[in-house]
Amino acid sequence: MQTKISSVENSLSALCDHVHHSSTSHHDKVPMVVKKLLNSWKAKECYDHISPVSIPSHEKIIDIVCQTRRILFPGYFTTTQLHASNLEYCIGKETTDLYDKLSEQITMAIRHDCRRNGLPCTNCEQKSHQIAFKFIEKLPEVASILASDIRSTLDGDPATENPDEVIFSYPGLLATSIFRLAHELFLLKVPIIPRIMTEYAHSQTGIDIHPGATCGPGLFIDHGTGVVIGETTIIGNNVRLYQGVTLGALSLPRDAGEKLRHTKRHPTIEDDVIVYSNTTILGGDTVIGARSIIGGNIWLTESVAPDTRVLLKRPELIYSNSVK
């Protein structure tokens, strides 16, 4: 019987290399890598957040974005069915909860910023509650601006006549709604949180709007993939942008992060301008005048007078027989 068992074990060993696993494992080498990582952090060659001060939660900030959208668009993203008798209660509960969550994350952001930059105490908890309430106070105004964005979308897009479709599914409205929330926090000088918000929108839609940009009401971003709007961009009222539009800065030196941080680097787009797909407009002194139309695939680094149409000359097309 013992001979049979040994025979089975030998045959299994021939088929399976598990018995040799311990001799080929590299577990003993992992601690050396860990020591190298620790040394790189000690030497400040790499970045870390090893601190008793909590950093804002990426996940909770995204939750704040979603909760704010539930407040701004009641009934669209809620699990509770809303009607006249419970609307005030539900919105009141959501808004109070939002105030608490936002205050907590702003406290962490301010405290982290103070710790990172060696700043004196700013009474972060008291300050965060003030900022959170100022943000809450802005929500009616933001809701009104977003309503104008939706109307511009309905006016400018023949593919839809339904505001529900725009609110539920249009990436342009998702990106602009998150941007408008982030922009209010940016104006209130909240560290890091506004950028987390807009980069979340960027990851979801392909539309990259810096929270510092200024965008008037009635903004319509159609399709949207690849749109980039830089920090110091100024966009007027009722502007329409198509996919691939870049409102960016001119070529920057290597030390631009310090030298040009507080200068206007991005263009100004005045009221009622349309910019078609894959057009690039660069430079802080570049102004696109009101009611102008900028065609697709254009590169602009100079200003355009109001009521101007800028188009590329029709390219020469070459037709040939298909290769057999």
C-alpha beads as a LAMMPS data file, in Angstrom:
LAMMPS data file: protein, C-alpha beads

324 atoms
323 bonds

1 atom types
1 bond types

-500.0 500.0 xlo xhi
-500.0 500.0 ylo yhi
-500.0 500.0 zlo zhi

Masses

1 110.0

Atoms # bond

1 1 1 0.000 0.000 0.000
2 1 1 2.842 2.392 0.934
3 1 1 4.508 1.653 -2.409
4 1 1 1.347 2.649 -4.257
5 1 1 1.127 5.976 -2.390
6 1 1 4.781 6.764 -3.145
7 1 1 4.181 5.952 -6.786
8 1 1 1.234 8.362 -6.948
9 1 1 3.258 11.126 -5.259
10 1 1 6.115 10.663 -7.704
11 1 1 3.772 10.854 -10.677
12 1 1 2.147 14.049 -9.309
13 1 1 5.580 15.590 -8.787
14 1 1 6.383 14.954 -12.402
15 1 1 3.216 16.741 -13.546
16 1 1 3.109 19.659 -11.078
17 1 1 5.934 22.035 -10.183
18 1 1 4.301 23.086 -6.902
19 1 1 6.747 20.961 -4.922
20 1 1 9.585 23.071 -6.306
21 1 1 7.846 26.373 -5.539
22 1 1 9.656 27.102 -2.292
23 1 1 13.056 26.828 -3.922
24 1 1 12.196 29.236 -6.770
25 1 1 10.210 31.822 -4.760
26 1 1 11.548 35.402 -4.535
27 1 1 9.806 36.314 -1.282
28 1 1 13.147 36.723 0.445
29 1 1 14.126 39.492 -2.026
30 1 1 11.043 41.666 -1.475
31 1 1 12.375 43.284 1.756
32 1 1 15.352 44.670 -0.190
33 1 1 12.968 46.484 -2.536
34 1 1 10.983 47.822 0.429
35 1 1 14.198 49.236 1.949
36 1 1 15.039 50.997 -1.322
37 1 1 11.548 52.555 -1.358
38 1 1 11.950 53.727 2.231
39 1 1 15.356 55.216 1.440
40 1 1 13.963 57.120 -1.566
41 1 1 11.267 58.672 0.640
42 1 1 13.767 59.517 3.367
43 1 1 15.982 61.218 0.789
44 1 1 12.930 63.112 -0.594
45 1 1 13.692 61.860 -4.100
46 1 1 10.110 60.617 -4.449
47 1 1 6.797 61.945 -3.160
48 1 1 4.858 60.563 -0.229
49 1 1 2.179 61.562 2.239
50 1 1 3.463 60.026 5.444
51 1 1 1.883 62.319 7.990
52 1 1 -0.516 62.340 10.938
53 1 1 -2.560 64.889 8.963
54 1 1 -5.235 63.248 6.817
55 1 1 -5.372 64.053 3.123
56 1 1 -8.756 64.609 1.399
57 1 1 -10.442 61.442 0.200
58 1 1 -10.654 61.106 -3.587
59 1 1 -13.614 58.748 -3.216
60 1 1 -15.520 61.068 -0.860
61 1 1 -14.971 64.086 -3.101
62 1 1 -16.473 62.183 -6.038
63 1 1 -19.381 61.300 -3.744
64 1 1 -19.774 65.030 -2.992
65 1 1 -19.915 65.745 -6.733
66 1 1 -22.645 63.142 -7.229
67 1 1 -24.609 64.373 -4.216
68 1 1 -24.457 67.977 -5.419
69 1 1 -25.769 66.912 -8.827
70 1 1 -28.673 65.181 -7.073
71 1 1 -29.481 68.517 -5.419
72 1 1 -29.083 70.593 -8.585
73 1 1 -31.133 68.180 -10.714
74 1 1 -33.794 66.903 -8.294
75 1 1 -35.415 63.673 -9.359
76 1 1 -32.836 62.762 -11.997
77 1 1 -30.199 60.971 -9.950
78 1 1 -32.097 60.162 -6.746
79 1 1 -33.236 56.727 -5.636
80 1 1 -36.199 58.255 -3.797
81 1 1 -39.187 59.244 -5.910
82 1 1 -39.685 62.973 -5.435
83 1 1 -43.007 64.781 -5.413
84 1 1 -44.315 68.084 -4.042
85 1 1 -44.980 66.732 -0.538
86 1 1 -41.460 65.446 0.142
87 1 1 -39.289 67.677 -2.075
88 1 1 -38.311 70.193 0.613
89 1 1 -37.520 67.419 3.107
90 1 1 -35.410 65.398 0.662
91 1 1 -33.463 68.383 -0.698
92 1 1 -33.003 69.726 2.833
93 1 1 -31.621 66.403 4.032
94 1 1 -29.273 66.103 1.018
95 1 1 -28.040 69.678 1.391
96 1 1 -27.399 69.378 5.133
97 1 1 -25.525 66.122 4.560
98 1 1 -23.540 67.770 1.756
99 1 1 -22.574 70.631 4.084
100 1 1 -21.215 68.172 6.662
101 1 1 -19.269 66.083 4.121
102 1 1 -17.835 69.109 2.343
103 1 1 -16.784 70.784 5.611
104 1 1 -14.875 67.654 6.590
105 1 1 -13.019 67.402 3.273
106 1 1 -12.215 71.128 3.164
107 1 1 -10.779 70.879 6.692
108 1 1 -8.493 68.070 5.530
109 1 1 -7.489 70.030 2.426
110 1 1 -6.608 73.179 4.361
111 1 1 -4.796 71.254 7.091
112 1 1 -2.837 69.256 4.522
113 1 1 -1.913 72.432 2.646
114 1 1 -0.689 74.073 5.865
115 1 1 1.381 71.026 6.761
116 1 1 2.826 70.645 3.257
117 1 1 3.831 74.311 2.974
118 1 1 4.739 75.020 6.604
119 1 1 2.010 77.645 7.007
120 1 1 0.823 79.033 10.361
121 1 1 -2.463 77.815 11.843
122 1 1 -5.496 79.068 9.908
123 1 1 -8.232 77.752 12.225
124 1 1 -9.025 75.220 9.538
125 1 1 -12.223 73.781 11.025
126 1 1 -13.864 77.160 11.532
127 1 1 -12.694 78.295 8.096
128 1 1 -13.926 75.124 6.393
129 1 1 -17.428 75.529 7.826
130 1 1 -17.547 79.105 6.533
131 1 1 -16.366 78.020 3.082
132 1 1 -18.778 75.072 2.922
133 1 1 -21.709 77.353 3.710
134 1 1 -20.600 79.922 1.117
135 1 1 -20.514 77.081 -1.421
136 1 1 -24.027 75.973 -0.381
137 1 1 -25.220 79.581 -0.768
138 1 1 -23.971 79.541 -4.380
139 1 1 -25.982 76.459 -5.395
140 1 1 -29.133 78.357 -6.543
141 1 1 -26.967 80.517 -8.814
142 1 1 -25.141 77.457 -10.159
143 1 1 -28.483 75.743 -10.843
144 1 1 -29.608 78.791 -12.831
145 1 1 -26.397 78.852 -14.897
146 1 1 -26.667 75.130 -15.619
147 1 1 -30.240 75.664 -16.796
148 1 1 -28.867 78.182 -19.316
149 1 1 -26.246 75.615 -20.391
150 1 1 -29.042 73.098 -21.019
151 1 1 -31.075 75.629 -23.030
152 1 1 -28.025 76.421 -25.172
153 1 1 -27.545 72.718 -25.789
154 1 1 -31.171 72.325 -26.892
155 1 1 -30.912 75.421 -29.115
156 1 1 -27.631 74.350 -30.711
157 1 1 -28.009 70.601 -31.151
158 1 1 -30.595 69.314 -33.651
159 1 1 -29.901 65.758 -32.448
160 1 1 -32.014 66.283 -29.325
161 1 1 -35.065 68.186 -28.204
162 1 1 -35.238 66.586 -24.778
163 1 1 -33.691 68.187 -21.668
164 1 1 -33.843 64.825 -19.877
165 1 1 -31.531 63.336 -22.499
166 1 1 -29.085 66.209 -22.062
167 1 1 -29.058 65.930 -18.250
168 1 1 -28.798 62.149 -18.174
169 1 1 -26.343 61.475 -20.968
170 1 1 -24.509 64.471 -22.460
171 1 1 -20.807 64.469 -21.486
172 1 1 -20.591 68.210 -22.144
173 1 1 -23.157 68.989 -19.461
174 1 1 -21.541 66.549 -17.019
175 1 1 -18.168 68.242 -17.510
176 1 1 -19.530 71.798 -17.265
177 1 1 -21.669 71.021 -14.213
178 1 1 -18.688 69.555 -12.331
179 1 1 -16.510 72.443 -13.518
180 1 1 -19.013 74.997 -12.204
181 1 1 -18.965 73.353 -8.770
182 1 1 -15.168 73.155 -8.746
183 1 1 -14.893 76.777 -9.902
184 1 1 -16.860 78.014 -6.882
185 1 1 -14.479 76.172 -4.552
186 1 1 -11.512 77.495 -6.549
187 1 1 -12.760 81.064 -6.037
188 1 1 -13.041 80.300 -2.314
189 1 1 -9.341 79.281 -2.405
190 1 1 -9.944 75.673 -1.374
191 1 1 -6.758 73.653 -2.014
192 1 1 -6.659 70.469 -4.140
193 1 1 -10.405 69.608 -4.052
194 1 1 -11.412 71.663 -7.148
195 1 1 -8.742 69.943 -9.242
196 1 1 -9.782 66.493 -8.038
197 1 1 -13.323 67.331 -9.168
198 1 1 -12.415 68.528 -12.660
199 1 1 -9.969 65.693 -13.236
200 1 1 -12.750 63.277 -12.294
201 1 1 -14.883 64.952 -14.977
202 1 1 -11.932 64.684 -17.369
203 1 1 -11.637 60.948 -16.725
204 1 1 -15.368 60.442 -17.285
205 1 1 -15.848 62.619 -20.377
206 1 1 -12.475 63.368 -22.005
207 1 1 -13.186 67.082 -21.402
208 1 1 -10.458 68.889 -19.422
209 1 1 -11.553 72.201 -17.894
210 1 1 -9.276 73.760 -15.288
211 1 1 -11.318 74.936 -12.272
212 1 1 -9.715 78.362 -12.551
213 1 1 -11.167 79.072 -16.005
214 1 1 -13.993 81.607 -16.286
215 1 1 -16.993 80.371 -18.302
216 1 1 -20.149 82.418 -18.762
217 1 1 -23.670 80.964 -18.834
218 1 1 -24.966 79.178 -21.900
219 1 1 -21.798 77.153 -22.528
220 1 1 -22.438 74.231 -24.909
221 1 1 -19.701 71.651 -25.455
222 1 1 -20.914 69.317 -28.200
223 1 1 -19.517 65.756 -28.241
224 1 1 -16.599 67.109 -26.231
225 1 1 -13.906 64.443 -26.388
226 1 1 -10.480 66.091 -26.335
227 1 1 -11.645 69.586 -25.359
228 1 1 -9.040 71.412 -23.233
229 1 1 -9.761 74.721 -21.477
230 1 1 -6.789 76.185 -19.608
231 1 1 -6.719 77.861 -16.219
232 1 1 -6.736 81.524 -17.319
233 1 1 -9.186 81.095 -20.205
234 1 1 -12.109 83.525 -20.216
235 1 1 -15.242 82.372 -22.062
236 1 1 -18.204 84.714 -22.509
237 1 1 -21.911 83.948 -22.727
238 1 1 -23.522 81.466 -25.115
239 1 1 -20.297 80.023 -26.515
240 1 1 -20.325 76.718 -28.415
241 1 1 -17.286 74.428 -28.590
242 1 1 -16.953 71.169 -30.497
243 1 1 -14.761 68.130 -29.883
244 1 1 -10.996 68.499 -29.910
245 1 1 -10.950 72.259 -29.270
246 1 1 -7.934 73.471 -27.294
247 1 1 -7.914 76.840 -25.539
248 1 1 -4.331 76.728 -24.370
249 1 1 -1.059 78.503 -23.722
250 1 1 1.782 79.256 -26.089
251 1 1 5.044 77.333 -25.787
252 1 1 6.247 77.527 -22.194
253 1 1 9.791 77.579 -20.784
254 1 1 10.960 74.793 -18.492
255 1 1 10.538 76.987 -15.407
256 1 1 7.031 78.112 -16.416
257 1 1 5.590 76.528 -13.265
258 1 1 7.065 79.318 -11.166
259 1 1 7.627 82.135 -13.660
260 1 1 4.175 82.194 -15.324
261 1 1 1.928 80.799 -12.605
262 1 1 -0.038 84.004 -12.023
263 1 1 -0.046 85.403 -15.574
264 1 1 -2.795 85.132 -18.189
265 1 1 -1.642 82.387 -20.539
266 1 1 -4.880 81.316 -22.245
267 1 1 -7.211 83.043 -24.720
268 1 1 -10.394 85.041 -24.260
269 1 1 -13.503 83.907 -26.161
270 1 1 -16.173 86.589 -26.269
271 1 1 -19.970 86.150 -26.349
272 1 1 -21.792 84.030 -28.961
273 1 1 -18.643 82.548 -30.518
274 1 1 -18.656 79.112 -32.189
275 1 1 -15.405 77.114 -32.390
276 1 1 -15.558 73.973 -34.524
277 1 1 -13.758 70.685 -34.002
278 1 1 -10.003 70.201 -33.616
279 1 1 -9.215 73.907 -33.576
280 1 1 -6.420 75.214 -31.348
281 1 1 -6.435 78.782 -29.993
282 1 1 -3.405 79.782 -27.949
283 1 1 -2.066 82.708 -25.948
284 1 1 -3.136 85.009 -23.154
285 1 1 -3.350 88.025 -25.461
286 1 1 -5.475 86.226 -28.050
287 1 1 -9.081 87.455 -28.143
288 1 1 -11.786 85.924 -30.332
289 1 1 -14.309 88.685 -30.886
290 1 1 -18.014 88.331 -30.207
291 1 1 -20.201 86.429 -32.675
292 1 1 -17.198 85.090 -34.591
293 1 1 -17.167 81.612 -36.122
294 1 1 -13.900 79.690 -36.111
295 1 1 -13.883 76.709 -38.463
296 1 1 -12.428 73.293 -37.817
297 1 1 -8.744 72.262 -37.877
298 1 1 -7.478 75.828 -37.450
299 1 1 -4.464 77.009 -35.442
300 1 1 -4.790 80.562 -34.061
301 1 1 -2.295 82.575 -32.019
302 1 1 -3.612 86.034 -32.898
303 1 1 -6.801 87.915 -32.109
304 1 1 -9.891 87.919 -34.322
305 1 1 -12.225 90.925 -34.633
306 1 1 -15.906 90.557 -33.729
307 1 1 -18.248 89.129 -36.389
308 1 1 -15.392 87.399 -38.221
309 1 1 -15.555 84.015 -39.935
310 1 1 -12.207 82.159 -39.976
311 1 1 -12.036 79.169 -42.328
312 1 1 -9.339 77.045 -43.942
313 1 1 -9.044 77.162 -47.701
314 1 1 -10.538 74.021 -49.195
315 1 1 -7.765 71.430 -49.486
316 1 1 -6.944 69.813 -52.818
317 1 1 -8.259 66.263 -52.862
318 1 1 -6.528 63.588 -54.889
319 1 1 -8.607 60.722 -56.307
320 1 1 -7.069 57.581 -57.768
321 1 1 -8.222 54.134 -58.820
322 1 1 -8.234 51.620 -56.022
323 1 1 -5.264 49.328 -55.918
324 1 1 -6.172 45.792 -56.970

Bonds

1 1 1 2
2 1 2 3
3 1 3 4
4 1 4 5
5 1 5 6
6 1 6 7
7 1 7 8
8 1 8 9
9 1 9 10
10 1 10 11
11 1 11 12
12 1 12 13
13 1 13 14
14 1 14 15
15 1 15 16
16 1 16 17
17 1 17 18
18 1 18 19
19 1 19 20
20 1 20 21
21 1 21 22
22 1 22 23
23 1 23 24
24 1 24 25
25 1 25 26
26 1 26 27
27 1 27 28
28 1 28 29
29 1 29 30
30 1 30 31
31 1 31 32
32 1 32 33
33 1 33 34
34 1 34 35
35 1 35 36
36 1 36 37
37 1 37 38
38 1 38 39
39 1 39 40
40 1 40 41
41 1 41 42
42 1 42 43
43 1 43 44
44 1 44 45
45 1 45 46
46 1 46 47
47 1 47 48
48 1 48 49
49 1 49 50
50 1 50 51
51 1 51 52
52 1 52 53
53 1 53 54
54 1 54 55
55 1 55 56
56 1 56 57
57 1 57 58
58 1 58 59
59 1 59 60
60 1 60 61
61 1 61 62
62 1 62 63
63 1 63 64
64 1 64 65
65 1 65 66
66 1 66 67
67 1 67 68
68 1 68 69
69 1 69 70
70 1 70 71
71 1 71 72
72 1 72 73
73 1 73 74
74 1 74 75
75 1 75 76
76 1 76 77
77 1 77 78
78 1 78 79
79 1 79 80
80 1 80 81
81 1 81 82
82 1 82 83
83 1 83 84
84 1 84 85
85 1 85 86
86 1 86 87
87 1 87 88
88 1 88 89
89 1 89 90
90 1 90 91
91 1 91 92
92 1 92 93
93 1 93 94
94 1 94 95
95 1 95 96
96 1 96 97
97 1 97 98
98 1 98 99
99 1 99 100
100 1 100 101
101 1 101 102
102 1 102 103
103 1 103 104
104 1 104 105
105 1 105 106
106 1 106 107
107 1 107 108
108 1 108 109
109 1 109 110
110 1 110 111
111 1 111 112
112 1 112 113
113 1 113 114
114 1 114 115
115 1 115 116
116 1 116 117
117 1 117 118
118 1 118 119
119 1 119 120
120 1 120 121
121 1 121 122
122 1 122 123
123 1 123 124
124 1 124 125
125 1 125 126
126 1 126 127
127 1 127 128
128 1 128 129
129 1 129 130
130 1 130 131
131 1 131 132
132 1 132 133
133 1 133 134
134 1 134 135
135 1 135 136
136 1 136 137
137 1 137 138
138 1 138 139
139 1 139 140
140 1 140 141
141 1 141 142
142 1 142 143
143 1 143 144
144 1 144 145
145 1 145 146
146 1 146 147
147 1 147 148
148 1 148 149
149 1 149 150
150 1 150 151
151 1 151 152
152 1 152 153
153 1 153 154
154 1 154 155
155 1 155 156
156 1 156 157
157 1 157 158
158 1 158 159
159 1 159 160
160 1 160 161
161 1 161 162
162 1 162 163
163 1 163 164
164 1 164 165
165 1 165 166
166 1 166 167
167 1 167 168
168 1 168 169
169 1 169 170
170 1 170 171
171 1 171 172
172 1 172 173
173 1 173 174
174 1 174 175
175 1 175 176
176 1 176 177
177 1 177 178
178 1 178 179
179 1 179 180
180 1 180 181
181 1 181 182
182 1 182 183
183 1 183 184
184 1 184 185
185 1 185 186
186 1 186 187
187 1 187 188
188 1 188 189
189 1 189 190
190 1 190 191
191 1 191 192
192 1 192 193
193 1 193 194
194 1 194 195
195 1 195 196
196 1 196 197
197 1 197 198
198 1 198 199
199 1 199 200
200 1 200 201
201 1 201 202
202 1 202 203
203 1 203 204
204 1 204 205
205 1 205 206
206 1 206 207
207 1 207 208
208 1 208 209
209 1 209 210
210 1 210 211
211 1 211 212
212 1 212 213
213 1 213 214
214 1 214 215
215 1 215 216
216 1 216 217
217 1 217 218
218 1 218 219
219 1 219 220
220 1 220 221
221 1 221 222
222 1 222 223
223 1 223 224
224 1 224 225
225 1 225 226
226 1 226 227
227 1 227 228
228 1 228 229
229 1 229 230
230 1 230 231
231 1 231 232
232 1 232 233
233 1 233 234
234 1 234 235
235 1 235 236
236 1 236 237
237 1 237 238
238 1 238 239
239 1 239 240
240 1 240 241
241 1 241 242
242 1 242 243
243 1 243 244
244 1 244 245
245 1 245 246
246 1 246 247
247 1 247 248
248 1 248 249
249 1 249 250
250 1 250 251
251 1 251 252
252 1 252 253
253 1 253 254
254 1 254 255
255 1 255 256
256 1 256 257
257 1 257 258
258 1 258 259
259 1 259 260
260 1 260 261
261 1 261 262
262 1 262 263
263 1 263 264
264 1 264 265
265 1 265 266
266 1 266 267
267 1 267 268
268 1 268 269
269 1 269 270
270 1 270 271
271 1 271 272
272 1 272 273
273 1 273 274
274 1 274 275
275 1 275 276
276 1 276 277
277 1 277 278
278 1 278 279
279 1 279 280
280 1 280 281
281 1 281 282
282 1 282 283
283 1 283 284
284 1 284 285
285 1 285 286
286 1 286 287
287 1 287 288
288 1 288 289
289 1 289 290
290 1 290 291
291 1 291 292
292 1 292 293
293 1 293 294
294 1 294 295
295 1 295 296
296 1 296 297
297 1 297 298
298 1 298 299
299 1 299 300
300 1 300 301
301 1 301 302
302 1 302 303
303 1 303 304
304 1 304 305
305 1 305 306
306 1 306 307
307 1 307 308
308 1 308 309
309 1 309 310
310 1 310 311
311 1 311 312
312 1 312 313
313 1 313 314
314 1 314 315
315 1 315 316
316 1 316 317
317 1 317 318
318 1 318 319
319 1 319 320
320 1 320 321
321 1 321 322
322 1 322 323
323 1 323 324
